[in-house]
Amino acid sequence: MGGSIFKWTEHDLADRAGISRATLQKIEKGDLACARGLVFEVAVLVGIKLFHTESVVRDFYLKIPPRFSQVYLK
């Protein structure tokens, strides 16, 4: 996890996530065998936003033409 703003080592991050360094390395490489929950946990620990904020969702809905708003905004 080079370049982390937290200056954590791989060992530190793995420790905080409650996983082994080997599992952390698999997550970094995109190994599909890793549980999604572990991937989310590591992402949150390093500050990666996983979901859109309300403003992004609101902006999306504001772009829907009025004739479709009845369908999408129920």
Secondary structure, DSSP 8 states (H G I E B T S, - for coil): -TT-TT---HHHHHHHHTS-HHHHHHHHHT-TTS-HHHHHHHHHHTT---S--HHHHHHHHHTS-HHHHHHHT-
